[in-house]
């Protein structure tokens, strides 16, 4: 254990907890559902953009992605390309219209509530179905963040991995319970700044060290390492890799904890700021994550075993900033990984707790529940989900990237088509939406189980397709949405009038006081 690194970690934890305490006392006496779960739609463009980016880019962008590039080469960059295209499209086309639509649709504060209000649904089936999927997927997603914290604490501080995950979970729950949406967004802002500084600085310093020393470690570079085609030729393996990478971008259209950031922005003017900041931040992070992997391949050479590929960024920091008092700064850079994990986990906890309390408890269990009761149910849900996520992280054998990809595909396939069609297709109806959510969810799960696992059958090995399950799930959900909507009754005039009313109007009419 390096004392200076430990001091940096403690300082970081004190900061995020202080933010939670600050917003707890600031909001004391005026908290309500909208305040706790959506910040009363008063988030600035800067904070919302950094929060959306930080909650999106979990620890995999500093561990999983650089590790994949480090080990396999540029053929893995297609995930970055897909994510960049997806986030640009989401910010430019989905964000502004979703914000306006959510306000028009009875001032909706959660995605299930928005979808239900969008179709003027009297039945609770939509909200309950969405909330159930939320809770399931977010338990898996949060587990990936806790696993990343466990790996980092174990390596850097020598803390037992299981104990480290429990400590990280307790800290995340602490400031989320205290400060709600505003605390989560502000901690995301600080975490996003730390991530940006770390991922830009570390590869530059590593290149400087290599250049000044004039030496490299022993490096074994695989064939086709610098080729954008994973196999070096245009065969099915390369095609599937490209489809999978680009398919990651589809997740942005159905990711609840990102979508609610769009809904929280206070005005059209701030939305424009968010779009620019959000796109630039993501572009830099994804580009530099790729650079970290490539530079790490030369900097670390064969000293890093393939089983430890997720530790490329950690090893580079400790090799350049791991000595003497300079380790204090190194510890701050290492906390960027914790920041990436926590900024995603806190957003997921809040999104899932709001879905359960607002869309299950208030809709199906206690319809007359007060705001205070809803808030307490939400807080209890945060605790329950973190416990389930801990159990998954502790006892389910899967790497960080595997857990993230499973949850990402569920959200993208189940909700991506529905969000897009809700915003841009007037003929879309309630039956089409519900069917699309269910079909997208089921196809994504089945494809993952049946076609993306290697298993034995009749003494022969059946290999996976190599195509990420979000792609067939999204396509299936989209097709079913069109077929069911066109073969059933058109939306009522009231619903169509609501759709027509969502257009750009003078900013002061769209801003929530």
Legacy VTK file of the C-alpha trace (Angstrom):
# vtk DataFile Version 3.0
C-alpha trace
ASCII
DATASET POLYDATA
POINTS 513 float
0.000 0.000 0.000
1.329 3.438 -0.993
0.480 6.007 1.699
0.305 8.884 -0.784
-2.117 7.002 -3.011
-4.219 6.168 0.040
-4.374 9.873 0.981
-5.574 10.755 -2.531
-8.292 8.116 -2.388
-9.506 9.286 1.020
-9.593 12.907 -0.202
-11.668 11.832 -3.190
-14.165 9.925 -1.031
-14.477 12.877 1.344
-15.275 15.113 -1.641
-18.134 12.986 -3.022
-19.643 12.436 0.428
-19.407 16.172 1.124
-21.386 16.852 -2.046
-24.124 14.486 -0.838
-24.246 16.141 2.588
-24.355 19.621 1.030
-27.354 18.857 -1.180
-29.095 17.027 1.651
-29.101 20.139 3.821
-29.703 22.482 0.894
-32.798 20.553 -0.152
-34.049 19.779 3.339
-37.688 20.721 3.767
-38.383 21.161 0.058
-37.673 17.691 -1.304
-40.263 16.061 -3.504
-40.344 13.393 -6.176
-39.339 15.778 -8.933
-36.610 17.401 -6.848
-35.051 14.129 -5.647
-35.284 12.142 -8.904
-34.849 14.892 -11.537
-33.357 17.926 -9.813
-36.581 19.862 -10.487
-35.436 20.229 -14.128
-32.969 22.912 -13.117
-29.658 21.441 -14.306
-27.295 23.682 -16.257
-25.931 22.648 -19.631
-22.405 22.136 -18.278
-23.390 19.954 -15.332
-25.913 17.924 -17.341
-23.398 17.253 -20.125
-20.631 16.105 -17.789
-23.097 14.060 -15.756
-24.479 12.339 -18.871
-20.970 11.564 -20.088
-19.593 10.386 -16.749
-22.631 8.217 -15.992
-22.344 6.760 -19.498
-18.617 6.009 -19.520
-18.298 3.534 -16.669
-15.038 1.942 -15.542
-14.883 -0.117 -18.729
-13.705 2.973 -20.679
-10.584 3.141 -18.480
-10.182 -0.606 -17.975
-12.133 -2.778 -20.421
-11.682 -0.744 -23.632
-7.945 0.057 -23.244
-7.434 -3.579 -22.240
-9.117 -4.850 -25.407
-7.054 -2.468 -27.581
-3.868 -3.411 -25.684
-4.383 -7.122 -26.260
-6.067 -7.354 -29.663
-5.252 -4.115 -31.471
-7.125 -1.540 -33.549
-9.758 -4.048 -34.616
-11.444 -3.327 -31.264
-11.815 0.395 -32.015
-15.200 -0.158 -33.659
-16.848 -0.008 -30.227
-15.527 3.545 -29.841
-16.758 4.449 -33.325
-20.216 3.033 -32.599
-20.460 4.804 -29.255
-19.370 8.137 -30.733
-21.933 7.937 -33.551
-24.618 6.909 -31.069
-23.944 9.705 -28.600
-23.822 12.360 -31.342
-27.191 11.210 -32.701
-28.679 11.035 -29.196
-27.556 14.563 -28.246
-28.607 16.150 -31.537
-31.904 14.402 -32.244
-33.201 12.689 -29.098
-32.184 15.036 -26.265
-34.004 18.268 -27.250
-37.230 16.583 -28.325
-37.340 14.219 -25.352
-36.950 17.142 -22.959
-39.822 19.052 -24.569
-41.999 15.947 -24.896
-41.475 14.962 -21.236
-42.654 18.418 -20.141
-45.713 18.273 -22.386
-46.523 14.707 -21.298
-47.748 15.727 -17.837
-44.259 16.774 -16.705
-42.940 13.189 -16.639
-39.933 12.536 -14.403
-39.040 8.931 -15.338
-38.806 7.130 -18.671
-41.620 4.642 -17.818
-43.816 7.562 -16.759
-43.009 9.429 -19.973
-43.907 6.441 -22.150
-47.141 5.873 -20.249
-48.123 9.556 -20.480
-47.051 9.696 -24.132
-49.829 7.237 -24.983
-52.291 8.467 -22.327
-52.265 4.908 -20.974
-54.718 4.073 -18.211
-53.297 0.600 -17.716
-50.176 0.312 -15.499
-48.710 -2.479 -17.676
-46.290 -0.172 -19.496
-44.833 1.435 -16.371
-44.576 -1.820 -14.432
-42.965 -3.723 -17.344
-40.399 -0.964 -17.836
-39.611 -0.716 -14.132
-39.101 -4.477 -13.770
-36.619 -4.491 -16.674
-34.893 -1.454 -15.163
-34.342 -3.123 -11.817
-33.074 -6.376 -13.370
-30.646 -4.716 -15.777
-29.395 -2.116 -13.310
-28.510 -4.767 -10.759
-26.190 -6.316 -13.356
-24.875 -2.934 -14.513
-24.131 -1.728 -10.987
-22.342 -5.019 -10.282
-19.823 -4.170 -13.025
-19.003 -0.854 -11.335
-18.534 -2.504 -7.952
-16.316 -5.174 -9.519
-14.122 -2.436 -11.032
-13.761 -0.754 -7.636
-12.845 -4.088 -6.076
-10.139 -4.768 -8.656
-8.629 -1.308 -8.248
-8.651 -1.222 -4.436
-7.159 -4.694 -4.312
-4.325 -3.837 -6.668
-3.498 -0.352 -5.411
-4.279 -0.444 -1.712
-3.999 -4.161 -1.033
-7.558 -4.229 0.319
-9.431 -7.525 0.000
-11.523 -7.351 -3.172
-14.774 -8.299 -1.462
-14.265 -5.776 1.313
-13.360 -3.128 -1.279
-16.633 -3.653 -3.138
-18.593 -3.313 0.093
-16.785 -0.058 0.973
-17.368 1.366 -2.520
-21.035 0.382 -2.393
-21.486 2.056 1.000
-19.943 5.327 -0.224
-22.068 5.385 -3.396
-25.230 4.688 -1.428
-24.268 7.372 1.102
-24.180 10.378 -1.195
-26.991 9.070 -3.430
-29.359 8.669 -0.476
-28.438 12.054 0.955
-28.459 14.344 -2.052
-30.506 12.628 -4.742
-30.281 13.700 -8.396
-28.440 16.973 -7.804
-25.772 15.313 -5.670
-25.340 12.580 -8.279
-25.024 15.118 -11.114
-22.512 17.306 -9.253
-20.369 14.346 -8.216
-20.555 13.175 -11.840
-19.266 16.591 -12.884
-16.194 16.338 -10.651
-15.704 12.709 -11.646
-15.949 13.607 -15.324
-13.270 16.281 -14.899
-10.946 13.794 -13.170
-11.528 11.173 -15.888
-10.803 13.694 -18.641
-7.577 14.912 -17.022
-6.298 11.411 -16.303
-6.982 9.840 -19.684
-5.367 12.770 -21.524
-2.293 13.075 -19.307
-1.217 9.469 -18.711
-0.464 8.364 -22.321
1.367 11.662 -22.995
3.613 11.153 -19.945
4.179 7.513 -20.928
5.293 8.559 -24.424
7.620 11.150 -22.891
9.156 8.516 -20.592
9.682 6.102 -23.501
11.209 8.828 -25.659
13.541 10.096 -22.947
14.725 6.643 -21.910
15.039 5.385 -25.467
13.936 1.931 -24.436
10.849 -0.212 -24.742
9.875 -3.381 -22.983
9.880 -6.635 -24.912
6.829 -6.413 -27.119
5.127 -9.233 -28.970
2.781 -7.647 -31.483
0.100 -10.006 -32.806
-0.462 -10.285 -36.529
-2.879 -7.630 -37.853
-2.560 -5.686 -34.594
-2.763 -2.329 -36.373
-5.471 -3.381 -38.816
-9.049 -2.123 -38.448
-10.143 -5.599 -39.562
-9.764 -7.896 -36.556
-8.721 -10.892 -38.672
-6.705 -8.828 -41.151
-9.136 -9.574 -43.982
-12.743 -8.895 -44.833
-14.222 -12.164 -43.578
-17.129 -12.932 -41.254
-15.033 -12.451 -38.119
-14.168 -8.900 -39.189
-17.710 -8.140 -40.361
-19.207 -9.394 -37.092
-16.697 -7.322 -35.141
-17.669 -4.167 -37.058
-21.413 -4.863 -36.664
-20.923 -5.460 -32.947
-18.864 -2.309 -32.450
-21.294 -0.075 -34.325
-24.195 -1.807 -32.557
-23.002 -0.417 -29.227
-24.164 3.001 -30.424
-27.783 1.817 -30.441
-27.728 1.657 -26.649
-27.873 5.438 -26.264
-31.461 5.591 -27.466
-32.662 3.369 -24.632
-30.339 4.110 -21.707
-32.591 5.512 -18.918
-29.873 7.030 -16.717
-28.603 9.008 -19.733
-32.047 9.940 -21.081
-33.123 11.478 -17.757
-30.121 13.834 -17.981
-31.637 15.229 -21.156
-34.968 15.653 -19.364
-33.354 17.520 -16.457
-31.850 20.404 -18.462
-33.554 23.658 -17.545
-33.860 25.429 -20.922
-33.371 25.245 -24.683
-30.367 27.547 -24.368
-28.710 25.236 -21.849
-29.566 22.252 -24.061
-27.421 23.702 -26.861
-24.502 24.071 -24.455
-24.982 20.490 -23.282
-24.964 19.152 -26.822
-21.592 20.724 -27.633
-19.944 19.878 -24.307
-21.370 16.353 -24.187
-20.258 15.422 -27.708
-16.755 16.884 -27.311
-16.247 15.190 -23.913
-17.232 11.762 -25.239
-15.100 12.171 -28.382
-11.997 12.976 -26.304
-12.597 10.161 -23.800
-13.131 7.483 -26.463
-10.181 8.638 -28.573
-7.822 8.728 -25.623
-9.000 5.337 -24.325
-7.847 3.898 -27.652
-4.543 5.799 -27.376
-4.036 4.403 -23.847
-4.370 0.855 -25.188
-1.936 1.427 -28.068
0.636 3.330 -26.004
0.304 0.781 -23.208
1.139 -2.005 -25.675
4.537 -0.408 -26.312
5.085 0.968 -22.813
4.323 -2.198 -20.857
5.284 -4.753 -23.483
4.914 -8.359 -22.424
5.217 -7.499 -18.737
1.430 -7.495 -18.459
-0.247 -10.895 -18.766
-3.318 -11.171 -20.991
-5.405 -12.080 -17.936
-4.540 -8.630 -16.499
-5.384 -6.670 -19.646
-7.983 -4.564 -17.784
-5.160 -3.109 -15.657
-3.305 -1.368 -18.510
-4.281 2.120 -17.345
-3.522 1.298 -13.710
-0.075 -0.108 -14.530
0.805 2.912 -16.683
-0.089 5.326 -13.871
1.841 3.399 -11.240
4.862 3.100 -13.547
5.006 6.864 -14.117
3.564 8.327 -10.894
4.147 5.578 -8.362
7.245 6.866 -6.625
7.676 9.100 -3.585
5.467 12.113 -3.033
4.527 12.202 -6.730
2.351 9.180 -5.926
-0.043 11.683 -4.344
-0.796 12.889 -7.865
-0.766 9.313 -9.135
-3.409 8.441 -6.579
-5.569 11.267 -7.904
-5.230 9.867 -11.429
-6.075 6.372 -10.190
-9.176 7.763 -8.548
-10.375 8.506 -12.101
-11.162 4.802 -12.405
-13.120 4.877 -9.173
-14.825 8.020 -10.489
-15.806 6.222 -13.695
-17.267 3.332 -11.724
-19.068 5.460 -9.154
-20.456 7.989 -11.635
-22.220 5.176 -13.457
-23.325 3.264 -10.367
-24.904 6.271 -8.637
-26.905 7.163 -11.760
-28.087 3.591 -12.147
-29.152 3.363 -8.516
-31.157 6.564 -8.760
-32.794 5.579 -12.061
-33.778 2.138 -10.810
-35.044 3.431 -7.449
-37.145 6.110 -9.167
-38.564 3.467 -11.505
-39.532 1.189 -8.620
-40.937 3.853 -6.309
-42.753 5.917 -8.955
-43.677 3.266 -11.509
-44.319 0.170 -9.399
-44.972 1.221 -5.810
-47.035 4.329 -6.570
-48.748 2.804 -9.600
-49.594 -0.712 -8.411
-49.073 -0.903 -4.636
-50.054 2.428 -3.015
-51.625 4.823 -5.490
-52.212 7.477 -2.831
-48.690 7.416 -1.433
-47.371 10.823 -0.365
-44.197 12.409 -1.741
-42.419 11.688 1.542
-43.390 8.026 1.387
-42.240 7.759 -2.241
-38.877 9.263 -1.318
-38.359 6.762 1.491
-39.343 3.864 -0.768
-36.829 5.164 -3.291
-34.097 5.311 -0.666
-34.858 1.794 0.554
-34.773 0.596 -3.064
-31.289 2.085 -3.490
-30.101 -0.012 -0.559
-31.782 -3.173 -1.849
-30.335 -2.835 -5.347
-26.796 -2.223 -4.104
-27.032 -5.412 -2.006
-28.202 -7.462 -5.022
-25.481 -5.900 -7.184
-22.885 -6.792 -4.563
-24.038 -10.404 -4.567
-23.769 -10.531 -8.361
-20.283 -8.964 -8.303
-19.148 -11.338 -5.547
-20.522 -14.628 -6.812
-21.150 -14.392 -10.575
-18.071 -15.202 -12.619
-17.873 -12.542 -15.343
-15.498 -9.749 -16.273
-16.348 -6.051 -16.190
-16.900 -5.804 -19.932
-19.209 -8.832 -19.898
-21.469 -7.361 -17.204
-21.608 -3.957 -18.913
-22.379 -5.401 -22.345
-25.222 -7.558 -20.975
-26.984 -4.619 -19.304
-26.292 -2.241 -22.205
-27.874 -4.639 -24.714
-30.982 -5.120 -22.568
-31.651 -1.376 -22.358
-30.790 -0.646 -25.976
-32.914 -3.452 -27.411
-35.890 -3.018 -25.062
-36.208 0.771 -25.030
-34.207 2.154 -27.969
-36.826 1.516 -30.693
-39.668 2.681 -28.435
-37.991 5.974 -27.493
-37.146 6.778 -31.112
-40.596 5.946 -32.464
-42.315 7.748 -29.581
-40.470 10.925 -30.518
-40.572 10.707 -34.297
-43.591 8.631 -35.430
-47.076 10.012 -34.973
-48.802 6.698 -35.862
-46.988 4.770 -33.115
-49.446 3.377 -30.567
-49.500 1.904 -27.072
-49.795 -1.750 -28.142
-46.854 -1.362 -30.495
-44.766 0.172 -27.700
-45.492 -2.509 -25.098
-44.914 -5.337 -27.584
-41.664 -3.773 -28.789
-40.279 -3.483 -25.242
-41.043 -7.124 -24.451
-39.782 -8.508 -27.784
-36.579 -6.435 -27.718
-35.832 -7.584 -24.164
-36.541 -11.274 -24.883
-34.641 -11.417 -28.186
-31.613 -9.742 -26.612
-31.532 -12.253 -23.755
-32.141 -15.284 -25.977
-29.514 -14.237 -28.518
-26.964 -13.809 -25.730
-27.740 -17.258 -24.318
-28.185 -19.213 -27.559
-25.795 -17.569 -29.992
-23.145 -15.693 -28.042
-21.919 -18.416 -25.692
-19.579 -21.263 -26.555
-21.014 -24.587 -25.480
-20.860 -28.285 -26.301
-23.523 -30.198 -28.215
-23.174 -33.792 -29.417
-19.444 -33.730 -28.665
-18.887 -30.775 -30.992
-18.114 -27.207 -29.997
-20.677 -24.687 -31.221
-19.121 -21.231 -31.449
-20.876 -17.946 -30.931
-21.939 -15.764 -33.845
-19.778 -12.845 -32.790
-22.694 -10.433 -33.272
-23.588 -8.402 -30.190
-27.121 -9.226 -29.008
-28.219 -5.581 -28.999
-28.310 -5.641 -32.827
-30.855 -8.453 -33.349
-32.788 -7.311 -30.277
-33.048 -3.720 -31.535
-34.036 -4.824 -35.048
-36.675 -7.232 -33.693
-38.137 -4.544 -31.425
-38.245 -2.044 -34.291
-39.974 -4.462 -36.696
-42.553 -5.543 -34.110
-43.292 -1.913 -33.224
-44.138 -1.099 -36.839
-46.115 -4.292 -37.484
-48.242 -4.107 -34.329
-48.871 -0.356 -34.592
-49.958 -0.546 -38.226
-52.153 -3.612 -37.674
-53.988 -2.130 -34.672
-56.072 0.981 -34.092
-54.402 4.342 -34.659
-53.741 6.590 -31.647
-56.628 8.783 -30.522
-56.889 12.418 -31.570
-55.805 13.460 -28.072
-52.575 11.476 -28.382
-51.915 12.782 -31.880
-52.540 16.346 -30.722
-49.997 15.813 -27.923
-47.467 14.658 -30.513
-48.158 17.705 -32.698
-47.779 20.064 -29.743
-44.166 19.047 -29.164
-42.280 21.480 -31.306
-39.695 24.125 -30.672
-41.302 27.168 -29.084
-39.842 30.307 -27.496
-37.390 29.319 -24.784
-39.232 30.992 -21.931
-42.234 28.753 -22.596
-40.121 25.624 -22.323
-38.232 26.541 -19.151
-39.521 25.177 -15.871
-39.578 27.711 -13.039
LINES 1 514
513 0 1 2 3 4 5 6 7 8 9 10 11 12 13 14 15 16 17 18 19 20 21 22 23 24 25 26 27 28 29 30 31 32 33 34 35 36 37 38 39 40 41 42 43 44 45 46 47 48 49 50 51 52 53 54 55 56 57 58 59 60 61 62 63 64 65 66 67 68 69 70 71 72 73 74 75 76 77 78 79 80 81 82 83 84 85 86 87 88 89 90 91 92 93 94 95 96 97 98 99 100 101 102 103 104 105 106 107 108 109 110 111 112 113 114 115 116 117 118 119 120 121 122 123 124 125 126 127 128 129 130 131 132 133 134 135 136 137 138 139 140 141 142 143 144 145 146 147 148 149 150 151 152 153 154 155 156 157 158 159 160 161 162 163 164 165 166 167 168 169 170 171 172 173 174 175 176 177 178 179 180 181 182 183 184 185 186 187 188 189 190 191 192 193 194 195 196 197 198 199 200 201 202 203 204 205 206 207 208 209 210 211 212 213 214 215 216 217 218 219 220 221 222 223 224 225 226 227 228 229 230 231 232 233 234 235 236 237 238 239 240 241 242 243 244 245 246 247 248 249 250 251 252 253 254 255 256 257 258 259 260 261 262 263 264 265 266 267 268 269 270 271 272 273 274 275 276 277 278 279 280 281 282 283 284 285 286 287 288 289 290 291 292 293 294 295 296 297 298 299 300 301 302 303 304 305 306 307 308 309 310 311 312 313 314 315 316 317 318 319 320 321 322 323 324 325 326 327 328 329 330 331 332 333 334 335 336 337 338 339 340 341 342 343 344 345 346 347 348 349 350 351 352 353 354 355 356 357 358 359 360 361 362 363 364 365 366 367 368 369 370 371 372 373 374 375 376 377 378 379 380 381 382 383 384 385 386 387 388 389 390 391 392 393 394 395 396 397 398 399 400 401 402 403 404 405 406 407 408 409 410 411 412 413 414 415 416 417 418 419 420 421 422 423 424 425 426 427 428 429 430 431 432 433 434 435 436 437 438 439 440 441 442 443 444 445 446 447 448 449 450 451 452 453 454 455 456 457 458 459 460 461 462 463 464 465 466 467 468 469 470 471 472 473 474 475 476 477 478 479 480 481 482 483 484 485 486 487 488 489 490 491 492 493 494 495 496 497 498 499 500 501 502 503 504 505 506 507 508 509 510 511 512
